[in-house]
Each structure stands twice: as structure tokens, then as C-alpha cells.
Amino acid sequence: MERGYKLKYDFDRVINRKNTDSLKWDLQKTLFGREDLIPMWVADMDFPVAQEIIDAIKERAEHPFYGYTHAGSGVKDAVVERMAKKFQWEIDPEWLVFTPGVVPALHVAVRSLTHPGDEIILQEPSYHPFFPVVKNSGCHIASNPLKLVNGHYEMDYSGLEDKFQSSSGRLPGHGRAKAIIFCNPHNPVGRLWKQDEIIKMGETVIANGGVVISDEIHCEIVFKGRKHTPFASISQEFQENSIVCMSPSKTFNLAGLEVSSIIIPNKKLRNEFLNTMGGIVPNPNLFGYTAMEAAFRYGDEWLEQVLDYLEGNLEFLTSYFEKRIPGIDVIETEGTYLAWIDCRKLGMDNKDLRTFWRDEARVAVEDGYIFGESGSGFVRMNFALPRSILEEGLKRIENAVLKL
């Protein structure tokens, strides 16, 4: 089947996703207590996927065998070529491990690196599934919060160094910090870390015997003039002391197909990861592999168009808040399609803020406090949706604020 043909996608078109077992649209009553909300929470896009991916899945579905599968040379080569093309990072296909999602891979990574009682460093506000990743492994969270300086988040390097100091000040049962879960682009604050920032963080972790578990699932959702740097691409030393987690799920809107590529150059770390994974975390399904290969080989035209549309949405959202919604500020978003919204000037506690968004604004967002204590007073908002729906959501917020 010929693919790679040119299409002009209409991301303004509203497609009804209700009654399709959509987590985002069909569980609002269960999760938020009411059904009349505009869903701007969970990280999937309200845009149809690239036609080339649909065609590839249809073609594979026509073959009448859906038996056990594995990652063949086609999908491995597609990942290798993608890393070289997008990030100038030459990887070996032997470094690849495939999992049904990045979060399961994070669970495996932490368990493969630690013993119960060890510590894992998180830089809060952190993507909230990171917390059970650490706790369910029997480890403890060593929180090293990001610093908000003049509306811009920075890493606390001196605090990071302190987290690795053994014994002094540690609570009973807390072992040495073994790793950091690093997020780039950062979810939820939207920072795309610069190379010098990554180097400073990485050198601190590695000098103290730690491993960097790098969640880079949003690595291709970055805006004009910005470039993502994979952690392990920086140096041989970084390569040997890292586990890099990537996936097409955010970039190409494939979260329901559950496929991720975990890049582990260090053979010892890779074998420990595989041993921990064995019998617990399954391989992705065959349609996930099919979608990943098609996305990486043929999806760039769609991606270019969706990034342009997302950037327009971000500009629209930011301008709307600045001009029409007093008391709420949008933190600059450098990557991801998730806006980190500062509502602290409204003077509400977390409970009242939740009530405001759900019952007054009637917009479903992620409560900031679930991302850690430093997220109190914030919310996370997904702007990957048709602009007419985005505008309606913003009008609802504006009206609710004006009534205060």
C-alpha cells in the first residue's frame, strides 16, 4: 500500500467521541460528578490520527491471524531511524525494549534499580503517576521541588546534591537515593530543559552513583525555535547511566494502543530491566507495533500540521487569559500540549478551587495538588482540541471568574 501521500487535516472539525468508551469523554460523571463539563484534562488529543496510521492498522487487521507477536526488524529500524532523524542520536537496536506504555516501564525501571527502603528523587510538581511508581516499589520519595522564579521553573541543583548525601538527616528505613525520575519536556509545568540544564542535573546524579530514568514521552511536542535533547544522547557517560522512555502515544495520539520504546544502552541495566519485566509486564500488542512503525515512517506531515495548530491554540489560550481573565496566569509552555495554570491569586484553597472549576466554570481540568504539594493553587489544562471547544471552555472560565 502506498503511503506518505499529502493530506490537509482539518483540526477545527469537531468529532463526537461520546459513547466510544473514551476515558476523556465518557467517564465525566464518574470522575468529576457531572456530565456537562468540557474535558480539558487527560493527555490525549481531540484530533483524528494520521491517515497513514489508520491505513496501516486496517492492512494488518486484514491478515486473519492475531497470534503472539514481537517487535520485528521493521519497528526497531523505524525507532532507530527516528532517533537519528529527529535528535541526531545514533542508537543500537539492541538497546530497545518495548513496553505497553511508559508508566509500566517506570515501575519496572525503579524496581530493577532499587531495594525496598531506597529513595527515588522527584522534582515536584511531578506527573502524578510518578508517586505510586516509587511507593509501590517499596521505595521512598525524596522530593526536590522545582523553583518558580519570575514565572519560570528552574531545577534546584543544590537541593539535588543534598538529596544524595547519605545518612545525615535521613529518616529510619530510608536508604541512599538510587535514581531520579527526570521529565523532559516536563509534565505538568511545560519546561523543555536546555542542554546545559540537563548536563548539570545529570552530572550531579551520576557523580553520586545514581541513574537517570528519563521520561521523554512528550519529546516531539515542542514548539518553533525549540529543540529536544534526549538525555542519553549527550555523552557516553550519560548513555551508560540512564533509562530513556519514549513513545509515539502523545506525539501521534495513540495512547489507547499502548506501545513505548525504552532505550537502555547499558547492557547490565537492560538485563536487569528485562528480568524485572519478565512475566509481569507484557509486550505491546501487534496493532501497537503497527501503529508505531507507521507513525514514525509516515506521520511527519500530520505532525507538522498538528504542531502548527497546537501552537495557535496555545497563543489563543495565553492571550485570552492575559486580556480577559484576571487573577489567573498561564506559565510559559515550551513543550507538551498541557498548560500549567496559576490560580493562586483567586485566593482559594484546593477544595474551593476544585469546586470552582467543576461547578462554576464547568471545565474538567487536573487539580494541581495531585502533582505534589508545590502544585497547590494550580491546575493543568489540555489545549489539544478544536479551537471552537477551546474558546467555549475559556468563555466559561471567564464568566465564572467575573462572578467571583
N, C-alpha and C positions, 0 to 999 in steps of 0.2 A: 504494500500500500504506500502510495506516495504521500509524504508528509512535509511539513515545513512551508506550506503554502501561506500566502499573506491574507490575513483577515483583519478587519477593523472591528474591534469589540465595542459594544455599547454598554458601558458600565453604569449609565444613567437608568437603564431599564430595570424596573422593579419586578422581581420574580418571586412569586409566593412560595415560601418554604414551609408554611404551616402544614401539619399533618404529613410530614415526611420523616418523622422520628428525629427531627433536628433538636439537638440539645439546646441550641441557642433560642429557638422559636417555640418549641412545643413543651418546654418544662417551666415556663414562666410562673404559672400558678403554683407549682410545687416549690420552686426555688425562691420566688420573690413575693408570693402571696397574692398576686393579681395578674390578670392576663392582658391588661390594656397598656402595657409598657412597650416602649421602643427598645429592643435589645441591643445594647452597645457594651456588652460585657465580654463574654468568652472570645478567645482569639481565633475566630475564623472569619472569612470574608463573605459578604453577601454578593459575590460576583461568581458567575459560572466559570468553570475551569477552561483551560486552553483546549480547543477542538482536537488538537493532535493527541492529547491525553485521552480524551473520550474515544477517539478512533482506535487507539492502541488497546484500550481495555475491551472495546467491542470485538476487535480482531482476536484477542486472546480468549474471550468468552466463547467465541465460535468454535474453538477447539474443545471437543467434548470430554476432556479429562481434567479434573481439578484435584489431582492427587498431591502427594507430598512434593515439596519444591525446595529449591535452594537458590542462592544468589549465583547466577551464571556469569560467564565472562562478559556478556553484554552489559549487564547492570554495573558490574565492577569497573569495566572500561569507561562507562558513562560518568561514574563518580570521579575516577582518576582524571579524565579529560576536563570535567567541570572544575576541579580544583586548580588545574593548570590554567584554564581559560579565564576564570573569574578572579583568582587570587595569586596567580603565578607561583603556585605551590605544587611542587612535584612530589607525589606520593606513590608508594608502592601498593599494589592491590592486596598484598599480604597483610597490610596494616588494617584492612577493613573488617569490621564486624557489623552485621546488620541486626537491628532490633525492631520490635514493633512500637517505636516511639522513643523519644529522648528521655522522658521521665522514667520508664523502666530501666533504661541504660544508666541513669544516675543512681538508681537503687543498687544496681549491680556494681557500679564503679565504687561506691562508698563501701559496700560490703567486701569487695575484693581487696581494698586498701587498708582496712581497719580491723580492730578488735573492739568488742563492746567496752565502753568507757572512754574510748578515744574521742578527740574533738575534731569537728569539721568547721571551718570558718565560712560564715555567710556575711555578705555585705548588704545589710538591710538599708532600704526596703528591698526585699528579695521576692522573687516569684514564689508564691505561697506553697506550691508542691515541694519546694526545697526543704521545708521544715520537716515533713514526715519522711523524706528521703534520709535525713540524718537520724531522726528519733527512732524510726522503725528498724534501723540497723543496730540499735543499742548504743549509739554514739551521742555525744552532747554537742549542742550548737555553741560555737564561740563567735559571738556577734561582733563584727567590726563595721559599724554603720558608715554609710557614705555621708559626706559632709555637703550640705546645701549652702553654697557660697554665692551670694548675689544672684540667686535664681539658677545656679548651675551646680550640678553634682560633681564632686571630686572624691577620689579614693583617699582614705586615711592611712597613709603609708606608715607613720609611726605607730599607729594603733595596730596595724597588721604585724609589724615586728614584735610588738608586745605580746600578741596572741600566741606566738611561737615559743616564748620564754617558758621553760619547764619549771615545774614545782612551785615557784614562788607565787603565792596568791591563788593557786588552783584549789577548787573545791575537792573534797574527798571523792574518789571514784572517777575523777577526770584525768584521762591520760593526755599525752602530748598531742598537739594538733598535727594531724597527718595530711590534711589536704584543704584546699579551698574550692568551693564551687563558684566559679567565675562566670559571669553572664555578659555576653557581648554580641550584638547590641543589648543593652541592659533592659530587662523586663522587671519592674514596670517603668523606670524613670526615663527611658528612651535615649540614654547616652550611648554613642558609638565611641568606644575608647580609642584614643590615639596611640600610635605605636610606642611613643616614649612612656606613656602611662602604663601600657601593658608590660613593657620591659621592666619598669621599676617594680611593679607588682610581682612579676614572675621571678625576678632575681631575688626578691625578699623571700618568697615561698621556697624556692629551690635551695637557697643558701641555708635554710633551716630544715632541710630534709623533707619538705612537703611536695605533694603532687598537685598540679592544677587540673581540675576537672572543669573543662571549658564548655559551657552551654552556648552554642553559636547557632541556634535554630533559626534566628531571625537574620542571619548573616547577609541575605540578599535583599532584605527590605531596608535599604539605605537610600538617602536622597541625594540629589545632584550636588556634585562637588565633594562628596564624601566617599571614603573607601574603607572597606572592612579588612582587617588584618587577622587571619587565623593565628591563634596563639602559637601553635606548634611550628608555624612557618618561619618564625623569627630567627631561630638558631638551632643547632644540633642539640644543645643542652635543653632548650625548651621542648624540643621534639621528644627527647628521651624521658621527660618528666611530666608528661601530660596525657590526658584522655580528652579528645575533642569530639563533641557531639553535634552532629548536623542532621538536617532532614529537609526534604522538599515540602514538608507539610504546611509551613507558614507561607513560604515563598509562592507556592503554586496551589494553595488552598486544598490540600489533600489530607487533612488531619484524620478523616474517617477511614483512610486506607492504611494508616499505622505502619509507616516504614521510615527507618532512620539509618544513617550511616555513621558508625562510631569509628573514629580514626585513632589507632593506638600503635604508634611506631615502635615502642619499646616491647620487645618480644616477651619479656618476663611479665610486664603489666598486662599484655594482651592475653597471655595464657592464664593468668590469674583471673582476669575478667571472664574468659570463656569457661573456666572451671566453675566460677560462681554462677554464671548464667545457666549452665547445663541442667536440664530437667526442670527448670523453674520458669525461665523466660523463653518463649518460643521464637522461632524465626518469623519474619513478616510473611503475610500470605502472598500468593502468586500475583494477585492484582496490584498489591502494593509495589512489588518489584517492577511490574509492567509500567505502572504509572511513574515511578521514579525514573526509569530509563527514558521514557517518552518526554517527561518534563525537562530533563537535563539536555536531551538531544534536540528537542524541537520547540521548547517553550519560551524561548527568549523574546520573540516578537510580542507574545501575550504579556510577558513580564515587563517589557519596556512600556507598554501601554498602561498596565495597571499601576506601575510606579508613578507615571505622569499623573494619573487620576488621583492616586493617594496623596501626592504632593499638593495637588489642587485642593483636595479635601482638607488637608492639614492647614493650608493657608486660609481657607474659608473659615474653618473652626477657630483658628487663632485670632483672626481679625474680628470674628463675631463676638468672642469673649471680650476682647480689648475694647470694642466700641459700644457693646450693648449689654454686657452682663457684669455689673460692678461687683466687686467682692470675691471674684473667682479668677484665678490666674492659671495660665497654661505654661507648664515647664517646657522649655525648648525640646522638641523631639528631633533627634538626629537619625534614629533608626527605629524600626518596628512600625506598625500601624496602630499603636496604643499611645494615647495621650495621658500624661500624668498631670492631674488637675489639682491645684492647691485651693482648698476651700476654707482655710483656717480663718480668713477674715470674716466669714459668716458667724464666727463665734459659737459654733455648735459642737457638742460632744459627739462621739461616734454613733451613739444610738439616735440622736436627733438628726444627724447628717444622713444616716440611712433612711430614716422616715421621710426626710425632705426629698431625697432623690426618688424614692419609690412612690410616695403618696402625693407629693406636691408637684414635682417635675414629671413624674410618670415616665422616667427613663431608667432602664436597668444598667447599672454600672457595677464595677467591682469595688467594694469597700476598701479604702486604703489601709486600714488597720490589719487586714488579713495578710499584708505583705511585711508585717513586723511593726514594732512599736513606733518607729520613725515614720510609718505611713499614716498615722492618725491625722485626721483632718484633710486627707487627700482621697481622691478616687481615681480609678483607671478607666479610661474610656476608649472603646474601639471605634475608629473612624473609617473602617473599611466597609463602606456601604454606599448605596446610591445617594447622590447629593441631596435629592429631594427628601429622603428619610433623615439624613443628617440635619438638614435645615429644620425639619419639623421637630426633631429632638432638641435642637438649640432654641427654637422658639418656646418650647415647653419649659426649658430651664430658665430662659429669660423671664417669662411670665411668673414662674414660681419665685424667682429672686425678687422681682418687683413687688410681690405681695408681702414680702417679709416686713 
